[in-house]
């Protein structure tokens, strides 16, 4: 990482020169906006069941309309609704649009497992609680709070902006971002850069806050594996047992230790950690350096190697009948540049007699960590936290950026949060008692507002 990306720089706000009141508060509404969004149940079960995003999309559209920003609703499937609005462009000479995107859906939550109701949006112990508090109605609220404050103050960014709130991200984006890219590409015409979720949050390494900006994602291979054999009576010898063949393959897949593979993004992150630890980052000590992140090792340990996790098994219908077929589902993730190695290894682990079917196959991506947008993100964070450090990282999961990258956009994850050192933040993604600190939400809204001054 270059010195320019990790050293505080002069705050580039130009509010007075732009002719509007710099006294507005971009964080004024962020907590209530987040609570209101959490209270709208947008659970995505991944099987076309659930309430959909229509109610939340209409709520967002009304919030934008209230401050004079016209939006449009799009559905590829009834109830699976995304919102798109065009804003900014005070400098008429600029044609390079910036896409700012967040998703409206959330994963399921079982209320009996939670300390508070997952759709209550309750504020307790300095946190906003609820499903979506960190994934990702917090960023939706930051974006809306800043945009609404700026619209009221006449603080329109020089650069034209596309605001996008999507459906279905939690199930691969096929009913949300994919629909927009495929069927409504005109709404995204002219976009050159995109900023979305899961980046800009802080971790603490050796007493220093380190803000992680997403600059890459692993690819996705959600797969159904099928083994076929010979049906028969459970009391008889059968050497063509589908369950036996599949179980052996699943056991090999689950036990395999994938080798360390460092992409440019993770080389930059580990170099920053190596500096703090007083050592040079190498593939040999990569795992040791990743462990400096404490609980976040569960995410960052997964982005220095490919991975596959078996997630479902299915076979048979009666205890004394050997079935003809057995199935397993696996969640495979592969690093940018290592797809061929991933699939070759997976074929070897499966062995003969295992058929594959892709449920979702999405490519990885990696954006160079340089340029004006990166500088703007860095300055914005350091203006609010001068003692912080900023570095890129690779996301282990997937976001809508996979779809928007098909348009050639440089993409980053930047939903800034300054978090307590003892908060196991990555455990809250899709976890029980998901929550976000109130002061982190307010911090994020202020940082993102500074970012909008500079884009």
Backbone torsions as a table, in degrees:
resi	resn	phi	psi	omega
1	UNK	NA	136.6	-177.6
2	UNK	-74.9	158.6	178.8
3	UNK	-60.9	-34.9	-177.6
4	UNK	-62.9	-25.8	-177.8
5	UNK	-88.3	-5.0	-175.7
6	UNK	-129.1	3.6	-176.7
7	UNK	-113.6	134.4	178.9
8	UNK	-55.7	139.5	176.7
9	UNK	-124.8	168.3	-179.8
10	UNK	-62.3	133.8	178.4
11	UNK	-62.5	130.4	-172.7
12	UNK	-97.7	19.8	179.8
13	UNK	-62.7	140.0	-178.3
14	UNK	-128.4	34.1	-172.0
15	UNK	-62.0	-43.9	-178.1
16	UNK	-64.0	-44.3	-179.5
17	UNK	-64.4	-28.7	-178.8
18	UNK	-77.0	-10.8	173.1
19	UNK	86.8	23.3	175.7
20	UNK	-127.7	166.6	-175.9
21	UNK	-70.9	115.2	179.9
22	UNK	-78.8	2.9	-177.4
23	UNK	-85.2	-0.2	-179.7
24	UNK	-68.9	158.4	-176.9
25	UNK	-114.6	107.1	-178.8
26	UNK	-69.0	-13.7	-179.5
27	UNK	-99.4	3.1	-171.6
28	UNK	-59.3	-37.1	-174.4
29	UNK	-104.8	-3.6	-164.0
30	UNK	-62.2	-38.2	-178.2
31	UNK	-67.4	-48.2	-178.9
32	UNK	-66.8	-36.4	176.8
33	UNK	-63.0	-41.4	178.5
34	UNK	-64.7	-44.9	179.5
35	UNK	-61.0	-43.6	-179.1
36	UNK	-63.4	-40.0	179.4
37	UNK	-67.1	-39.9	178.6
38	UNK	-61.9	-36.7	-177.6
39	UNK	-68.7	-16.4	176.2
40	UNK	-89.7	110.1	-176.3
41	UNK	-71.4	113.5	178.1
42	UNK	-122.0	39.6	-176.9
43	UNK	-59.1	131.5	179.4
44	UNK	-113.8	108.0	-179.2
45	UNK	-85.8	-6.2	176.9
46	UNK	78.0	8.8	-177.9
47	UNK	-134.4	29.8	-178.6
48	UNK	70.7	2.8	176.1
49	UNK	-93.3	161.9	177.6
50	UNK	113.2	171.7	-174.2
51	UNK	-75.3	-15.7	-175.8
52	UNK	77.9	-176.6	-175.2
53	UNK	-109.2	3.4	-172.3
54	UNK	-56.0	-47.3	-177.1
55	UNK	-62.7	-42.7	178.6
56	UNK	-67.2	-39.6	179.4
57	UNK	-62.8	-41.9	178.0
58	UNK	-65.4	-36.3	177.4
59	UNK	-63.4	-46.0	178.8
60	UNK	-63.6	-43.5	179.3
61	UNK	-59.9	-39.4	179.0
62	UNK	-67.0	-39.0	177.6
63	UNK	-62.7	-38.8	178.2
64	UNK	-71.9	-42.5	179.9
65	UNK	-61.0	-34.5	-178.9
66	UNK	-60.5	-27.1	179.8
67	UNK	-110.4	20.5	171.6
68	UNK	84.2	18.2	178.9
69	UNK	-106.9	113.6	-178.8
70	UNK	-77.9	138.7	179.3
71	UNK	-132.4	166.9	178.1
72	UNK	-129.5	145.8	178.9
73	UNK	-105.8	137.4	-179.6
74	UNK	-129.7	137.7	176.8
75	UNK	-133.1	125.3	169.8
76	UNK	-88.3	-24.6	177.9
77	UNK	-135.8	137.3	-177.7
78	UNK	-51.1	128.9	178.3
79	UNK	87.7	-16.2	-180.0
80	UNK	-95.4	88.1	-163.5
81	UNK	-110.6	134.2	174.4
82	UNK	-117.1	153.8	-179.0
83	UNK	-116.4	134.5	175.4
84	UNK	-131.3	135.2	176.7
85	UNK	-141.9	147.4	175.6
86	UNK	-107.6	137.3	-173.9
87	UNK	-151.6	164.3	175.7
88	UNK	79.6	-159.0	-179.0
89	UNK	85.0	35.5	178.1
90	UNK	-61.9	-29.7	174.8
91	UNK	-91.5	101.7	-173.4
92	UNK	-66.4	-13.5	179.5
93	UNK	-80.3	-12.5	-177.4
94	UNK	-90.2	129.0	179.2
95	UNK	-118.9	-1.3	-178.3
96	UNK	-86.6	94.3	-176.3
97	UNK	-72.6	148.9	174.9
98	UNK	-109.2	124.8	176.5
99	UNK	-92.1	123.2	174.9
100	UNK	-113.2	115.9	-171.3
101	UNK	-131.6	142.4	173.5
102	UNK	-142.8	160.3	179.7
103	UNK	-109.3	155.8	-174.1
104	UNK	-101.8	-18.0	-177.0
105	UNK	-84.4	160.9	177.7
106	UNK	-135.8	162.1	175.3
107	UNK	-79.4	163.1	-179.2
108	UNK	-63.3	158.2	176.8
109	UNK	-143.1	131.1	177.0
110	UNK	-92.1	111.6	-172.7
111	UNK	-57.7	-33.2	-176.9
112	UNK	-67.0	-16.9	-179.8
113	UNK	-88.9	-11.4	-170.6
114	UNK	-97.7	155.6	173.7
115	UNK	-75.3	-30.7	174.4
116	UNK	-128.8	164.2	179.0
117	UNK	-65.7	132.3	-173.2
118	UNK	-66.3	-13.6	178.4
119	UNK	-117.9	29.3	-179.8
120	UNK	-90.8	-26.6	-174.9
121	UNK	62.3	30.3	-175.4
122	UNK	-69.6	143.2	171.6
123	UNK	-101.3	121.2	-175.9
124	UNK	-151.6	133.6	177.3
125	UNK	57.2	32.8	177.6
126	UNK	81.2	11.8	-179.8
127	UNK	-124.4	150.9	165.1
128	UNK	-94.2	122.7	-175.2
129	UNK	-104.0	145.3	171.5
130	UNK	145.4	159.6	178.6
131	UNK	-65.8	123.5	-176.2
132	UNK	102.7	-4.3	-177.2
133	UNK	-60.5	-33.0	175.9
134	UNK	-116.4	-12.8	-177.6
135	UNK	-141.0	88.1	-11.3
136	UNK	-139.8	41.5	-179.6
137	UNK	-70.1	-14.4	173.0
138	UNK	-64.5	-46.5	-180.0
139	UNK	-69.6	-38.2	174.7
140	UNK	-55.1	-43.5	-179.1
141	UNK	-68.3	-41.6	176.7
142	UNK	-58.0	-47.4	-178.2
143	UNK	-63.4	-47.0	-179.6
144	UNK	-65.0	-40.3	-179.5
145	UNK	-62.4	-45.2	-179.7
146	UNK	-68.0	-45.2	-178.3
147	UNK	-63.5	-43.3	-178.9
148	UNK	-65.3	-41.5	178.6
149	UNK	-63.2	-42.9	-179.0
150	UNK	-68.6	-39.6	179.2
151	UNK	-62.4	-40.7	179.2
152	UNK	-67.0	-33.9	-177.6
153	UNK	-88.2	-2.5	-177.2
154	UNK	73.9	20.7	-177.2
155	UNK	-92.4	67.6	-177.1
156	UNK	-80.5	129.0	179.5
157	UNK	-60.7	148.4	175.9
158	UNK	-62.1	-37.5	-176.6
159	UNK	-83.8	135.8	175.1
160	UNK	-66.6	139.3	-173.5
161	UNK	-125.2	141.2	169.4
162	UNK	-109.9	119.9	176.8
163	UNK	-95.3	129.2	-173.9
164	UNK	-138.8	123.1	177.7
165	UNK	-121.2	113.8	-164.8
166	UNK	-106.0	161.5	171.2
167	UNK	-93.6	159.4	160.4
168	UNK	67.3	14.6	-179.9
169	UNK	-60.5	-34.5	-175.4
170	UNK	-71.0	-9.2	176.0
171	UNK	-120.7	25.2	175.7
172	UNK	103.8	-5.6	176.3
173	UNK	76.4	13.6	-174.6
174	UNK	-70.7	-24.9	177.4
175	UNK	-102.7	9.0	-177.9
176	UNK	-128.7	-95.8	-176.8
177	UNK	-59.6	-37.6	179.4
178	UNK	-62.7	-37.7	177.6
179	UNK	-63.9	-43.0	-179.9
180	UNK	-64.1	-44.2	-179.0
181	UNK	-66.5	-38.5	-176.0
182	UNK	-80.3	-44.0	-169.2
183	UNK	-109.6	-15.4	-175.5
184	UNK	-134.1	43.9	-175.6
185	UNK	-62.9	-24.2	179.2
186	UNK	-60.6	-30.0	178.9
187	UNK	-66.7	-23.1	-176.4
188	UNK	-106.0	6.5	-178.6
189	UNK	-59.3	132.6	177.2
190	UNK	89.1	-7.3	178.3
191	UNK	-70.7	130.6	178.6
192	UNK	-115.5	-22.3	-179.2
193	UNK	-134.5	151.9	178.1
194	UNK	-136.6	142.1	177.3
195	UNK	-131.9	127.1	-179.4
196	UNK	-137.6	-142.5	-167.6
197	UNK	-88.2	175.6	170.3
198	UNK	58.4	56.1	173.4
199	UNK	-166.4	161.0	179.9
200	UNK	84.4	-0.9	177.3
201	UNK	-82.6	153.9	-175.7
202	UNK	-96.1	146.9	164.8
203	UNK	-123.5	166.0	179.2
204	UNK	-118.1	120.4	-179.8
205	UNK	-123.5	117.2	179.5
206	UNK	51.4	42.6	175.7
207	UNK	82.3	0.6	179.9
208	UNK	-110.2	136.7	173.9
209	UNK	-78.1	126.5	-178.9
210	UNK	-120.8	116.0	-178.5
211	UNK	-91.4	127.0	-173.9
212	UNK	-103.0	117.3	177.4
213	UNK	-99.7	124.1	179.9
214	UNK	-70.1	124.2	178.1
215	UNK	-125.7	3.6	-179.3
216	UNK	-162.4	157.9	174.0
217	UNK	-138.0	145.4	170.4
218	UNK	-69.0	152.0	172.6
219	UNK	-75.3	165.2	-174.6
220	UNK	-121.2	132.2	171.9
221	UNK	-133.8	87.8	171.7
222	UNK	-83.7	120.7	-169.5
223	UNK	-134.0	147.5	170.3
224	UNK	-105.6	123.4	177.9
225	UNK	-103.5	134.9	-178.1
226	UNK	-129.2	131.1	172.4
227	UNK	-115.6	138.4	178.5
228	UNK	-120.5	145.7	-178.9
229	UNK	-146.5	-153.9	-177.9
230	UNK	-110.2	124.7	177.8
231	UNK	-68.9	153.6	179.0
232	UNK	-177.6	178.9	179.8
233	UNK	-76.4	138.2	-177.1
234	UNK	-65.7	-14.3	-179.0
235	UNK	-89.4	-7.0	-173.6
236	UNK	-107.4	159.0	177.1
237	UNK	-69.1	134.8	-179.4
238	UNK	-147.2	110.7	-179.1
239	UNK	-91.3	7.1	178.8
240	UNK	-121.9	47.3	-177.5
241	UNK	-83.5	116.1	-177.4
242	UNK	-62.3	-36.3	-179.0
243	UNK	-66.5	-42.2	179.4
244	UNK	-61.0	-46.2	-178.9
245	UNK	-63.3	-45.3	-178.5
246	UNK	-67.9	-42.2	-178.2
247	UNK	-60.7	-39.3	178.7
248	UNK	-64.2	-40.5	178.9
249	UNK	-65.7	-43.6	-179.7
250	UNK	-64.0	-39.6	178.7
251	UNK	-64.3	-41.3	177.7
252	UNK	-64.1	-42.0	-179.9
253	UNK	-63.1	-46.3	-176.6
254	UNK	-67.6	-28.2	-176.3
255	UNK	-92.8	-9.9	-173.1
256	UNK	-69.4	135.2	176.9
257	UNK	-98.3	106.8	-178.7
258	UNK	-73.8	139.7	-178.4
259	UNK	-72.8	155.1	177.9
260	UNK	-68.4	133.0	176.4
261	UNK	-136.6	115.6	-175.8
262	UNK	-98.6	120.1	173.8
263	UNK	-86.7	165.8	179.9
264	UNK	-55.7	-38.9	179.7
265	UNK	-61.7	-46.9	-178.2
266	UNK	-74.0	-28.4	172.8
267	UNK	-60.6	-41.1	179.2
268	UNK	-65.9	-43.8	179.3
269	UNK	-63.4	-47.6	-177.0
270	UNK	-68.6	-28.1	174.3
271	UNK	-63.9	-38.9	177.4
272	UNK	-64.5	-44.4	178.8
273	UNK	-66.6	-39.0	177.6
274	UNK	-59.7	-39.7	177.2
275	UNK	-60.5	-42.3	179.0
276	UNK	-66.9	-33.5	-178.1
277	UNK	-89.3	-4.1	178.7
278	UNK	72.6	35.2	179.5
279	UNK	-145.9	162.0	176.5
280	UNK	-88.7	134.5	-179.6
281	UNK	-77.4	132.5	177.9
282	UNK	-139.9	163.5	174.4
283	UNK	-57.4	-31.3	-177.8
284	UNK	-69.3	-33.5	-179.5
285	UNK	-108.2	13.6	-177.8
286	UNK	-59.2	-45.3	-179.5
287	UNK	-63.0	-40.2	178.9
288	UNK	-62.7	-41.4	179.5
289	UNK	-68.7	-38.2	178.5
290	UNK	-62.1	-34.1	-180.0
291	UNK	-67.3	-12.9	173.9
292	UNK	-63.7	-17.8	-177.5
293	UNK	-84.9	3.2	178.3
294	UNK	62.6	-128.8	-177.1
295	UNK	-59.7	-26.5	-179.2
296	UNK	-69.7	-4.1	178.1
297	UNK	-61.7	-26.3	180.0
298	UNK	-63.0	-32.2	176.8
299	UNK	-88.2	-48.2	-173.0
300	UNK	-76.5	-25.3	173.8
301	UNK	-68.6	-20.7	-179.8
302	UNK	-85.9	-6.7	-177.1
303	UNK	-113.0	17.3	168.8
304	UNK	-111.8	12.9	178.4
305	UNK	-163.5	159.6	168.8
306	UNK	-69.4	165.7	-179.6
307	UNK	-155.6	151.2	170.4
308	UNK	-142.2	131.1	175.7
309	UNK	-122.4	121.7	170.3
310	UNK	-64.7	136.6	-174.1
311	UNK	-127.4	-22.0	-179.9
312	UNK	-147.4	148.6	174.6
313	UNK	-133.3	146.1	177.7
314	UNK	-153.7	134.0	177.4
315	UNK	-174.3	150.4	168.3
316	UNK	75.6	164.4	179.9
317	UNK	-143.2	-5.4	179.6
318	UNK	-156.6	144.1	-170.4
319	UNK	-65.5	-26.6	-177.6
320	UNK	-105.6	20.0	178.4
321	UNK	-122.7	120.5	173.3
322	UNK	-77.9	121.0	-174.1
323	UNK	-79.1	161.2	176.7
324	UNK	-75.5	-26.7	-169.7
325	UNK	-138.8	144.7	172.6
326	UNK	-136.2	144.1	-177.1
327	UNK	-130.3	154.3	173.7
328	UNK	-142.9	148.9	172.4
329	UNK	-111.6	139.4	178.3
330	UNK	-131.1	148.8	177.3
331	UNK	-108.8	101.8	179.7
332	UNK	-100.9	140.9	178.4
333	UNK	-135.4	131.4	-175.7
334	UNK	-129.8	144.4	-175.2
335	UNK	-75.0	153.4	172.9
336	UNK	-55.8	127.9	179.1
337	UNK	90.1	-3.9	-175.2
338	UNK	-125.1	23.6	-179.5
339	UNK	-65.8	-44.9	-178.4
340	UNK	-60.7	-44.1	178.4
341	UNK	-62.2	-40.1	-179.4
342	UNK	-59.6	-52.4	-174.9
343	UNK	-72.3	-31.8	175.9
344	UNK	-64.1	-44.4	178.8
345	UNK	-65.1	-40.6	-179.2
346	UNK	-64.3	-38.1	176.7
347	UNK	-61.7	-42.6	179.6
348	UNK	-65.0	-39.1	179.5
349	UNK	-68.1	-38.0	179.4
350	UNK	-67.2	-41.9	-176.2
351	UNK	77.1	-172.1	-176.5
352	UNK	-76.1	151.2	173.8
353	UNK	83.7	12.3	177.1
354	UNK	-113.0	121.1	177.9
355	UNK	-93.8	149.3	179.5
356	UNK	-113.0	146.1	169.2
357	UNK	-141.7	125.0	178.9
358	UNK	-80.0	128.7	170.3
359	UNK	-90.8	-34.0	173.0
360	UNK	-156.3	127.2	179.9
361	UNK	-130.2	106.3	-176.9
362	UNK	-125.6	143.2	-174.1
363	UNK	-78.8	150.7	171.8
364	UNK	-73.4	168.1	174.2
365	UNK	-148.5	157.1	177.2
366	UNK	-149.8	126.4	178.8
367	UNK	-107.7	131.7	177.2
368	UNK	-53.8	136.9	-177.3
369	UNK	-90.4	76.3	-179.8
370	UNK	-159.4	178.4	175.2
371	UNK	93.9	179.6	-173.6
372	UNK	-64.3	-37.5	-177.2
373	UNK	-66.2	-42.4	177.3
374	UNK	-63.0	-42.8	178.4
375	UNK	-61.5	-39.6	179.2
376	UNK	-66.0	-41.3	178.0
377	UNK	-63.1	-43.3	-179.2
378	UNK	-63.7	-49.3	179.9
379	UNK	-60.0	-39.3	-176.5
380	UNK	-64.8	-42.1	178.1
381	UNK	-67.7	-46.3	-174.5
382	UNK	-70.9	-22.2	174.4
383	UNK	-66.5	-31.5	178.9
384	UNK	-93.4	-23.2	-179.4
385	UNK	-141.1	79.4	-174.2
386	UNK	-60.4	-22.0	-179.0
387	UNK	-87.5	-2.3	-176.4
388	UNK	-78.3	166.7	171.1
389	UNK	-120.6	153.1	-178.9
390	UNK	-129.7	133.0	-179.3
391	UNK	-150.7	159.3	178.6
392	UNK	-85.2	161.5	172.5
393	UNK	-150.3	166.3	176.4
394	UNK	-101.9	134.8	-179.6
395	UNK	-86.5	133.0	-179.0
396	UNK	-76.0	-31.5	179.3
397	UNK	-92.0	-161.9	-179.3
398	UNK	-124.7	153.2	176.0
399	UNK	-133.3	178.5	177.7
400	UNK	-64.5	-13.0	178.3
401	UNK	-57.5	-28.6	179.2
402	UNK	-59.2	-37.0	179.2
403	UNK	-77.3	-45.1	-177.5
404	UNK	-68.3	-26.9	177.1
405	UNK	-64.1	-22.3	177.8
406	UNK	-63.1	-17.9	177.3
407	UNK	-90.2	3.8	178.4
408	UNK	84.7	15.5	-177.3
409	UNK	-76.9	139.9	166.3
410	UNK	-74.0	125.2	-171.4
411	UNK	-121.5	145.2	176.5
412	UNK	-143.6	155.3	170.4
413	UNK	-104.5	121.7	-174.4
414	UNK	-149.2	86.0	175.0
415	UNK	-121.7	78.9	-165.0
416	UNK	-64.8	133.2	176.1
417	UNK	-142.8	129.5	171.5
418	UNK	-95.9	112.5	-168.1
419	UNK	-110.1	151.6	175.1
420	UNK	-62.2	145.4	-177.5
421	UNK	-62.3	-28.1	-175.9
422	UNK	-95.0	6.9	179.1
423	UNK	-87.0	122.6	177.4
424	UNK	-82.7	78.3	-167.7
425	UNK	-64.3	-44.7	-174.8
426	UNK	-65.5	-22.7	177.5
427	UNK	-70.5	-17.3	-177.5
428	UNK	-81.5	-19.1	177.4
429	UNK	-65.6	115.6	-179.1
430	UNK	65.1	14.0	-175.9
431	UNK	-97.6	173.8	174.3
432	UNK	-74.9	146.1	179.8
433	UNK	59.4	41.4	175.0
434	UNK	-58.6	133.9	-176.5
435	UNK	-161.5	157.8	179.4
436	UNK	-135.1	137.7	179.8
437	UNK	-63.5	139.5	177.9
438	UNK	-58.2	-45.4	-177.7
439	UNK	-68.8	-25.4	176.2
440	UNK	-70.6	-38.9	175.1
441	UNK	-60.4	-45.7	-179.1
442	UNK	-66.4	-40.3	174.3
443	UNK	-57.9	-47.6	-178.0
444	UNK	-61.3	-39.7	178.8
445	UNK	-64.9	-40.2	179.0
446	UNK	-67.0	-43.6	179.5
447	UNK	-62.5	-45.7	-177.0
448	UNK	-66.1	-33.2	176.4
449	UNK	-64.4	-41.2	175.6
450	UNK	-62.3	-39.9	178.7
451	UNK	-59.8	-41.8	-179.4
452	UNK	-65.1	-25.6	175.7
453	UNK	-66.3	-24.9	-166.7
454	UNK	-112.4	-6.2	-173.4
455	UNK	-78.1	NA	NA
